[in-house]
């Protein structure tokens, strides 16, 4: 985020003909402004349901610069608790698909909370809301 901010500020200073120290530069210089490339992600779909003895999770994300998705599950009562234990289910590369799906067949009975973490090309992350799936018995 700092890099994007510095790029925008630098482009503005170059375009207006001033420098960070307040000195003027040659106003005949043509400014070249490159758009800053930053990653962003919005989860548009997040659904889950029981599938046999396991679960099936489907999601979609509108995003720029997503490199992969990490899927996590938790059996904790309150998934928003900062001390909740989240286990990794899988990781998959983002390939510009309209939606993504995983089947989780190694679950225990009870309520299983899932979240998806999008990892951007710049290393930043975006986390989906939680979704809960209830398995009564195996």
C-alpha positions, 0 to 999 in steps of 0.5 A: 500500500505504501508503494501505491501511495508513493507512486501516486504522490510522486506522479502528482509532484512530477505532474504539478512541477514541484518536488518534495522539497518545494523546488520547481522543476522545468514545466516543459517536461512531459509527465508520464503517469503510470497507473499503480497496480494494486491487488484487490478482492471482493468475495461475491459468493460463499456457499457451503453444504453437506455432501455425503459424509463431508462438505462442499464449499463454493466461492467466487471473487472479483479481484485483480492480482489474486495468485491463490486461495487458501481454505481454512476450517474451524470447529470452534463455537465462535469463529471470530474469536481471535484464539479460534483454531483454524486448520488448513484444508487446501490451497489452490491457484487462482486461474480467473475462473468464475467460481471455485469449489472444494470438497472436504471429506475429512470432517468430524460431525458438528458445526464446521466453519470455513473461511477463504483467504485470497493471497494477492500477487504483492503478498497481501491478503483478503479474507472472506466472511465465515460460513458454517456447515453442520454435519449431524453424524458420519 
